[in-house]
Amino acid sequence: MIAWPDPNTPITYIVQSGKVRADLDTLLLRVQESDNFQISPLGLDELICLKEQTEIPEMHDRFIVCERRFNKWTVHGARVAP
């Protein structure tokens, strides 16, 4: 996951906007203690990648594509192209 300047912004926004009912402090603590949740940096390379994904309308989908690209994830055994 690529994080925004405050890594908790997406979660806090969703909860504070009322779209999801949850105890924010408990939720953030669970994320912090989780072994399978990773905060990724948002640097210049990632921003350039996001800008280049013009065929993808949703920003969160662009984040997924760029995170795959920079961390060389595999999807069902296939590498994601750089």
BAFI-3210 file (N, C-alpha, C; in Angstrom, 3 decimals, decimal comma, padded with zeros to 6 digits):
// residues 82
n [1|2|3|4|5|6|7|8|9|10|11|12|13|14|15|16|17|18|19|20|21|22|23|24|25|26|27|28|29|30|31|32|33|34|35|36|37|38|39|40|41|42|43|44|45|46|47|48|49|50|51|52|53|54|55|56|57|58|59|60|61|62|63|64|65|66|67|68|69|70|71|72|73|74|75|76|77|78|79|80|81|82]
n.u [000,840|000,602|001,283|-000,183|000,949|000,350|000,275|-002,107|-004,199|-006,093|-007,615|-008,486|-009,986|-012,088|-013,396|-013,955|-015,596|-017,922|-018,588|-017,890|-018,524|-016,606|-014,280|-011,838|-009,323|-008,887|-008,892|-006,635|-004,636|-004,772|-003,908|-001,314|-000,191|-000,346|000,949|000,782|000,446|001,615|003,206|003,933|006,352|005,749|007,156|009,008|009,355|007,139|005,055|005,412|004,881|002,152|001,057|001,451|-000,386|-002,735|-004,762|-006,130|-008,812|-009,457|-007,940|-007,046|-006,674|-004,599|-002,589|-002,267|-001,255|001,176|002,459|002,799|004,556|006,918|007,613|007,823|005,848|004,250|001,681|-000,436|001,739|002,883|005,072|004,672|004,824|007,509]
n.v [-001,168|002,177|004,955|008,071|011,446|011,448|008,385|007,268|008,589|007,702|005,742|007,153|009,143|007,699|006,567|008,876|010,265|008,950|006,874|004,363|002,643|002,564|002,044|004,238|004,448|001,820|000,475|001,619|000,773|-001,994|-002,132|-001,168|-003,211|-005,370|-008,104|-008,350|-005,977|-003,201|-000,093|001,986|004,106|007,369|008,732|010,753|009,136|007,426|009,278|010,207|007,840|007,528|009,735|008,940|006,937|007,293|005,903|004,672|005,378|005,553|006,692|005,052|002,619|003,276|003,632|000,975|-000,248|001,168|000,536|-002,197|-002,152|-000,908|-002,528|-004,979|-007,014|-010,210|-011,605|-014,169|-015,784|-014,417|-011,825|-008,321|-005,965|-003,621]
n.w [000,000|-000,850|001,013|001,954|002,755|005,565|006,906|007,825|006,673|004,556|005,963|008,246|007,030|005,801|008,031|009,603|007,860|008,048|006,426|007,148|010,105|012,889|015,570|015,583|016,893|017,803|015,364|014,066|015,801|015,420|012,757|013,059|014,637|013,000|011,098|008,385|007,040|005,366|005,326|002,717|001,148|-000,277|-002,736|-005,108|-007,445|-007,225|-007,393|-010,014|-011,370|-010,672|-012,023|-014,633|-015,107|-016,753|-018,007|-016,054|-014,147|-011,357|-008,407|-006,271|-007,563|-009,250|-007,338|-006,536|-008,884|-009,191|-006,803|-007,129|-009,280|-008,260|-006,125|-007,195|-007,155|-007,471|-009,458|-009,364|-010,076|-012,182|-013,185|-012,662|-015,185|-015,520]
ca.u [000,000|001,320|000,666|-000,144|001,848|000,012|-000,075|-003,451|-005,193|-007,234|-008,437|-009,142|-010,996|-013,236|-014,113|-014,464|-016,651|-019,140|-018,829|-017,694|-018,600|-015,530|-013,483|-010,641|-008,124|-008,726|-008,551|-005,246|-003,789|-004,732|-003,054|000,057|000,270|-000,525|002,135|000,578|000,098|002,861|003,114|004,949|006,634|005,237|008,236|008,911|009,147|005,754|004,191|005,528|004,130|000,719|000,717|001,503|-001,443|-003,906|-005,823|-006,785|-009,504|-009,532|-006,625|-006,595|-006,193|-003,278|-001,668|-002,001|-000,380|002,517|003,056|003,247|005,711|008,124|007,952|007,933|004,907|003,817|000,239|-000,659|002,973|003,412|005,613|004,046|005,807|007,985]
ca.v [000,000|003,433|005,843|009,500|012,048|010,828|007,023|006,879|009,455|007,021|005,086|008,162|009,818|006,817|006,450|010,176|010,708|008,225|005,813|003,117|002,826|001,820|002,754|004,576|004,116|000,365|000,113|001,995|-000,103|-003,296|-001,968|-001,038|-004,488|-006,411|-008,614|-008,391|-004,638|-002,475|001,298|002,224|005,530|008,065|009,620|011,329|008,066|006,958|010,342|010,177|006,653|007,837|010,671|008,242|005,930|008,047|004,986|004,151|006,543|005,587|006,919|003,904|001,607|003,737|003,311|-000,470|-000,507|001,705|-000,246|-003,447|-001,873|-000,593|-003,603|-006,196|-008,043|-011,165|-011,845|-015,516|-016,307|-013,593|-010,543|-007,134|-005,283|-002,320]
ca.w [000,000|-000,835|001,990|001,705|003,745|006,847|006,495|008,249|006,053|003,930|006,974|009,068|006,209|005,619|009,312|010,012|006,940|008,376|005,445|007,879|011,544|013,531|016,558|014,840|017,665|017,768|013,989|013,800|016,606|014,743|011,579|013,554|015,169|011,993|010,411|006,945|006,570|005,153|004,888|001,702|000,968|-001,453|-003,165|-006,451|-008,434|-007,110|-007,917|-011,474|-011,802|-010,550|-013,093|-015,921|-015,207|-017,205|-018,450|-014,851|-013,597|-009,899|-007,812|-005,478|-008,501|-009,677|-006,245|-006,580|-010,028|-008,928|-005,727|-007,754|-010,133|-007,493|-005,193|-007,999|-006,712|-008,489|-009,484|-009,879|-010,654|-013,267|-012,754|-013,220|-016,028|-015,007]
c.u [000,883|000,574|000,752|000,736|001,581|-000,454|-001,489|-004,549|-006,337|-008,165|-009,186|-010,232|-012,258|-014,064|-014,730|-015,573|-017,971|-019,464|-018,698|-017,781|-017,549|-014,900|-012,121|-009,370|-007,842|-008,291|-007,085|-004,270|-003,671|-003,851|-001,588|000,625|000,229|000,807|001,996|000,105|001,387|002,552|004,264|005,151|005,969|006,280|008,008|008,656|007,707|004,789|004,227|004,750|002,630|000,252|000,616|000,356|-002,763|-005,059|-006,596|-007,465|-009,476|-008,140|-006,144|-006,099|-004,813|-002,233|-001,290|-001,029|001,037|003,204|003,562|004,536|006,979|008,523|007,995|007,092|004,706|002,312|000,037|000,555|003,566|003,924|004,828|005,118|006,225|007,514]
c.v [001,229|004,374|007,283|010,122|011,580|009,427|006,607|007,675|008,693|006,384|006,123|008,878|008,971|006,730|007,791|010,693|010,002|007,108|004,432|003,445|001,940|002,692|002,998|004,209|002,619|-000,095|000,423|001,137|-001,476|-003,238|-001,930|-002,369|-005,622|-006,811|-008,550|-007,046|-003,836|-001,051|001,526|003,719|006,085|009,110|010,111|010,263|007,572|008,004|010,389|008,990|006,920|008,730|009,962|007,259|006,551|007,143|004,409|005,323|006,657|005,694|005,713|002,772|001,991|003,425|001,831|-000,794|-000,031|000,946|-001,581|-003,224|-001,682|-001,696|-004,965|-007,348|-009,046|-011,360|-013,188|-016,039|-015,466|-012,261|-009,403|-006,362|-003,952|-001,168]
c.w [000,000|000,100|001,527|002,760|005,172|006,502|006,861|007,560|005,403|004,959|007,793|008,289|006,088|006,902|009,699|009,099|007,210|007,392|006,083|009,360|012,194|014,606|015,929|015,588|017,651|016,384|013,685|014,600|015,948|013,495|012,011|014,017|014,151|011,361|008,890|006,375|006,491|004,696|003,914|001,513|-000,292|-001,825|-004,582|-007,513|-008,420|-007,664|-009,445|-012,030|-011,756|-011,686|-014,445|-016,129|-015,669|-017,650|-017,269|-014,145|-012,071|-009,286|-007,018|-006,369|-009,047|-008,608|-006,295|-007,708|-009,738|-007,801|-006,270|-008,530|-009,305|-006,525|-005,869|-007,443|-007,826|-008,342|-010,145|-010,643|-011,772|-012,714|-013,400|-013,982|-015,425|-015,884]
res [m|i|a|w|p|d|p|n|t|p|i|t|y|i|v|q|s|g|k|v|r|a|d|l|d|t|l|l|l|r|v|q|e|s|d|n|f|q|i|s|p|l|g|l|d|e|l|i|c|l|k|e|q|t|e|i|p|e|m|h|d|r|f|i|v|c|e|r|r|f|n|k|w|t|v|h|g|a|r|v|a|p]
***
